[in-house]
Amino acid sequence: MNTFRLTVWHPFRSDRDLHYPMTVGTTEDPQTFISAKLQEVVYSWSPEQDVLAGITDEPLRAELRTLLFSSFAASLSPQQRNFGKLAEVIERLEQLTNEETACNWTDTVQTDNFDEDSSLRCSPTIALYHHLHWLLEVFGNVPGLSVMIR
Amino acid sequence: MAATIGDCRTLRLEVSEDKCFAASPWLPVGTIDLHPSTIGELTQSDPIITAIRSGQFSWTLPSTDQLSSDLKTCLYHSSRKFTDKELAAIGKAEKALFEALQDITRRLLLLLPIFDPGIICDMPFRTPSTLILDTSAVKQGALDFACRFLYPMARIKVPAVVPVEILNMADRFLSLRRKSSPTFQSVVNSLSEHLDSQGTQRALLRLEWHSDIEVERPMVGPDPLRAIFKPDSEITETSLSVVQRSLADRLVFESAREHKAQLSPDHKVCVLTSDQGLARMVLAEGMVPIYFDARKTANPIGKKLTGTLFHPFTTQLYTVSLTDVLWELATCFGSARLVHKDGEFQVTAMADDLHWFPYQSRENLLWCRWTAPVVPTHSIAEKGFIHATAEEDIVVETEATVSEPSMPSHSVLAFKRISSLVISVPMLLRFVEQLSRNGTMNIATAKENLGITSLTEYASFLRSGGFLIKRGEELVKEPLLDDLQTAITTLNISGIALLLMRIPTFIEFMELLTRHQRVPEWDSAPYMRRSTFNAYKVLSEISILALTIPGKGICITGIHPTVEQFSNEAIIAYQTLSQGDQWVLTGAWLEELALRFEYHPVTTRHMLQWAHESGLVERYYEGSTIETRFEDHKLAVLERDEDGSPTVRVYRLYHGDFLYGGRASVRIQIERKRQ
């Protein structure tokens, strides 16, 4: 089961007016819909592997869970979930890649291609650091982008 | 390699350039920490081997300052005084080293190229697109990215000017290396040429010989290329040539435009480059570049890299083997080694006393030398090279200075000649049918009747299995021959297989497959002549005991699963190939099942129908366009012809006419049926 889903969002631009149908007889105010607020997904990533599986220290897990999930929650505005904030997470992860207890190697849910009796092993912390760093390098300088993690 | 590593978990990684590193031969480029499974005893394979193959390692690179200081220690003795030009050459070598480490890690996909964000949104491609490469894409890892994450939806096209540029780079390097009276400056300059040329050349070779990628090469006449070189203004002493950049860029773009003109307007054609000038030109001409940066962004130096990483577009992980890292470093620098307290494993791609032949590149062979603490039953010589492949599954002994008893048993796969008979299987069937009907056969008459000049070879083959005896000039059938004819007539495949297994050379051929799971095709290993190999290959295929997959070898396929087991594994094989695209090539799926689960395509055809009828899987076929890219992927099947007589029919697995008779099935989609 996927427990981690990261999406990168961009303000949606359309040459046409957009609206959704209002329910007849309700008190919904047509003015509350602002099409300029619409966002579209430009990148989506949802690994099968638990990205925090390499961290056995519970307080550290909790800290990273907050950093990842609470800081990029869907309830926050796109401005609050920007790439600057992701850079802070990446900085913290980089520190952890040098701490042995934070980047344990664990069996994954994926089968090893060379040995079907075994699971593929990885260090999720190092792999996550590199993936997020790559995303930061790709999208970090594009204005208006935001990140959502669930 | 696993034997030399023994119990060590932390290893030093070092590289050497035999001409440039005159003061100190080995430059440290980091440490490797292996992380094998600790429950290896529960599985059949050695956890160290699995860790090496499956990327269970981390590679910590030294800091910029450390690398810079170590490089200087390798290049010269500290007491030396330098001219301005020599200092400039040292600075250039330093920059070349940093850039080479970036390129190496990107070509290995330990780090990914930083693409234009506008293009990442469209990845992975949902419609077929063509990528036209320039040299920077090959050198800086974008080609490897495209092959691993974007193929097959992205087709790869290499314009002629790219190999020309790479060849010129190699030529510049070799000119400097072979200079009769080298100066300090020219020696140091040759480091950057070595790092640039050899790794880039290997990237193209890897694409051609060690991947399933099909490369398209546009036709280009000689005229545009004639004016592409100009004398080098930087290294004037050797009269070297460099490529006119703008002309080379224009030729890359012209390739893209020419290709676009041949395709439908909605087929995307993009130039893959990290060259800003080329990217701007492409934009100005109204086409889309796929631009990436591999210099100013993520740098591996001082970082900890890992061999198991998240796939950028799917839910899966991908791996980079430790041997790939070692092979890439050895190619770029000349030599690379893993060192630990008790020994070392060294890989060398280039040295004055080592030769090169094309088969080495074809088989991904480099020269290896090692010392190890303990190797059971065999001692390992401290000196002497043998060839080893990066995959480590096939190692061919060459003129090694290591004698047979001193070779580690796990690393040598020596093929002896199994048979030299030349027979044709359709002719063999006719011969069996006639002899079974007549009981006896005069050799001279049979030669005439059957039109077989080498009848004795057919007779020898069958006689070795007890199917006939020879009395003077007469061949007389034994009861087994009638059994064989009955099995052929009734298409009793398992009966044919059992009877063929009475022939000693066929047993030996099958034992070779069973022992090694997969063996190279005839042209890669001298265990048979080609003409002999064809017969054994066809016999093993019609008896559904093996399947030959071009580029991968012959694999055994004797497994007959239960319908439930097949359903699960058919879906696993489909999911492995689908990678986000719901349609997968039927040929690729059949081969995946053969390679991974040992199911012969004939077994798969039967089991798929059964699984469908049992309500376990749903399959859909798509067959609008015949796949002609894999014409050499053939399968021989014993069937009845229009007259009802048994005949050997050859299918092209990717044509889509094998799996579902009467309907084209070039691509397939499989899903588990909801109960």
Contacts between the chains, C-beta under 8 A, distances in Angstrom:
chain1	res1	chain2	res2	distance
A	2	B	315	6.9
A	10	B	121	7.9
A	42	B	117	7.5
A	42	B	120	7.5
A	42	B	121	4.2
A	43	B	120	6.1
A	43	B	121	6.5
A	45	B	310	7.6
A	45	B	312	7.2
A	45	B	313	7.6
A	46	B	315	5.8
A	47	B	310	5.3
A	47	B	311	8.0
A	47	B	315	5.6
A	47	B	316	7.9
A	47	B	317	7.6
A	48	B	315	4.2
A	48	B	316	6.7
A	49	B	310	7.6
A	49	B	317	6.4
A	97	B	303	8.0
A	97	B	304	4.9
A	98	B	304	7.0
A	103	B	58	7.9
A	105	B	35	4.0
A	105	B	56	6.6
A	107	B	37	7.3
A	108	B	317	6.2
A	110	B	316	6.2
A	110	B	317	5.6
A	112	B	50	6.4
A	112	B	54	5.2
A	113	B	54	7.1
A	113	B	319	7.3
A	114	B	45	7.5
A	114	B	50	6.3
A	114	B	53	4.6
A	114	B	54	5.6
A	115	B	43	6.3
A	115	B	44	7.6
A	115	B	45	4.6
A	115	B	50	5.1
A	115	B	54	7.4
A	116	B	596	7.6
A	117	B	43	4.5
A	117	B	44	6.1
A	117	B	45	7.4
A	118	B	37	6.5
A	118	B	43	5.1
A	118	B	45	7.2
A	118	B	50	6.2
A	120	B	54	6.1
A	120	B	308	6.6
A	120	B	317	5.9
A	120	B	319	6.9
A	121	B	35	6.6
A	121	B	37	6.0
A	121	B	51	7.8
A	121	B	54	7.1
A	121	B	56	5.0
A	121	B	308	6.8
A	122	B	55	7.9
A	122	B	56	7.7
A	122	B	306	7.2
A	122	B	308	3.6
A	122	B	309	7.8
A	122	B	317	5.7
A	123	B	35	7.0
A	123	B	58	6.7
A	123	B	306	5.6
A	123	B	308	7.1
A	126	B	58	6.3
A	126	B	304	6.1
A	126	B	305	7.8
A	126	B	306	4.4
A	127	B	306	5.9
A	127	B	308	6.2
A	127	B	309	5.0
A	127	B	310	5.2
A	127	B	317	7.2
A	128	B	310	7.2
A	130	B	111	7.0
A	130	B	305	7.4
A	130	B	306	7.1
A	130	B	309	6.1
A	130	B	310	7.8
A	131	B	309	7.1
A	131	B	310	4.6
A	131	B	312	7.2
A	133	B	298	6.1
A	134	B	111	7.5
A	134	B	112	5.0
A	134	B	114	7.2
A	134	B	298	6.7
A	134	B	312	7.2
A	137	B	114	4.5
A	137	B	297	4.6
A	137	B	298	5.2
A	138	B	114	5.6
A	138	B	115	6.1
A	138	B	117	5.4
A	138	B	120	5.5
A	139	B	117	5.1
A	139	B	120	7.5
A	142	B	117	5.0
A	145	B	117	7.9
